[in-house]
Amino acid sequence: MDSKKMFHSGISFQDFVNMDEDSYKEKTLEVFNSIDFSDEFVERIKSIDKNIKILICAEIWCPDCMINVPVVEKMKKMNKKIEISIVNREGNEEFFKKFSKDEKVKIPTFIFYDEEFNLLGTFIERPRIVKEVYRTGNQTNIIVTMRKYRKGEYIEETLKDILDVLKY
């Protein structure tokens, strides 16, 4: 399947959260409702002046998805030039494999396209700062960082990584 067809086969954020009726939906909406980007980031989001399509490979039960998918939905709410489409990993592994280093599809995977579906870049699983802590191998730092990450304390790091990919 090509990128355009994959994008058009996806669902909205609202449909995504409605795939669950309990704690996954609750946690995802809690993260979404708690997002309060700094003024600097709000201005950067609003400065996006080209149509951006974000294809998201995600599952509602995934803790990284519950944290990071709401970030792009919040961006979309702030700038109508941003469109998102969410597809399940299951059944779409072949398409998403090419975006991972080891051909294991990590979720969430965000693929950014311009309006002609030219690839702009990707965001995979977690923000760069969290991945860097993992690379150090320091278990204490990893545990502390993951606790903060799971509480949503790195939301702006996710946003920063996305805006860096988009060059805004």
ChimeraX attribute file (.defattr): number of C-alpha atoms within 10 A of each C-alpha:
attribute: neighborCount
match mode: 1-to-1
recipient: residues
	/A:1	9
	/A:2	8
	/A:3	15
	/A:4	15
	/A:5	9
	/A:6	16
	/A:7	22
	/A:8	13
	/A:9	11
	/A:10	18
	/A:11	16
	/A:12	14
	/A:13	15
	/A:14	11
	/A:15	11
	/A:16	20
	/A:17	21
	/A:18	14
	/A:19	13
	/A:20	13
	/A:21	9
	/A:22	10
	/A:23	11
	/A:24	20
	/A:25	19
	/A:26	15
	/A:27	17
	/A:28	24
	/A:29	17
	/A:30	15
	/A:31	20
	/A:32	20
	/A:33	11
	/A:34	12
	/A:35	16
	/A:36	13
	/A:37	16
	/A:38	9
	/A:39	9
	/A:40	8
	/A:41	17
	/A:42	14
	/A:43	13
	/A:44	13
	/A:45	21
	/A:46	15
	/A:47	11
	/A:48	17
	/A:49	12
	/A:50	11
	/A:51	14
	/A:52	22
	/A:53	25
	/A:54	24
	/A:55	24
	/A:56	29
	/A:57	27
	/A:58	24
	/A:59	22
	/A:60	21
	/A:61	16
	/A:62	13
	/A:63	16
	/A:64	21
	/A:65	22
	/A:66	26
	/A:67	26
	/A:68	29
	/A:69	27
	/A:70	22
	/A:71	22
	/A:72	21
	/A:73	20
	/A:74	17
	/A:75	20
	/A:76	19
	/A:77	12
	/A:78	14
	/A:79	18
	/A:80	14
	/A:81	17
	/A:82	22
	/A:83	21
	/A:84	23
	/A:85	20
	/A:86	25
	/A:87	20
	/A:88	17
	/A:89	19
	/A:90	11
	/A:91	8
	/A:92	14
	/A:93	15
	/A:94	13
	/A:95	15
	/A:96	19
	/A:97	14
	/A:98	12
	/A:99	18
	/A:100	13
	/A:101	9
	/A:102	9
	/A:103	12
	/A:104	13
	/A:105	22
	/A:106	20
	/A:107	23
	/A:108	26
	/A:109	25
	/A:110	26
	/A:111	22
	/A:112	24
	/A:113	22
	/A:114	16
	/A:115	15
	/A:116	10
	/A:117	15
	/A:118	12
	/A:119	13
	/A:120	15
	/A:121	16
	/A:122	20
	/A:123	21
	/A:124	19
	/A:125	22
	/A:126	22
	/A:127	21
	/A:128	15
	/A:129	13
	/A:130	19
	/A:131	13
	/A:132	11
	/A:133	17
	/A:134	16
	/A:135	9
	/A:136	10
	/A:137	10
	/A:138	10
	/A:139	11
	/A:140	9
	/A:141	14
	/A:142	18
	/A:143	13
	/A:144	11
	/A:145	19
	/A:146	17
	/A:147	12
	/A:148	13
	/A:149	18
	/A:150	15
	/A:151	12
	/A:152	18
	/A:153	14
	/A:154	20
	/A:155	22
	/A:156	18
	/A:157	16
	/A:158	22
	/A:159	21
	/A:160	17
	/A:161	17
	/A:162	20
	/A:163	15
	/A:164	11
	/A:165	15
	/A:166	16
	/A:167	10
	/A:168	15
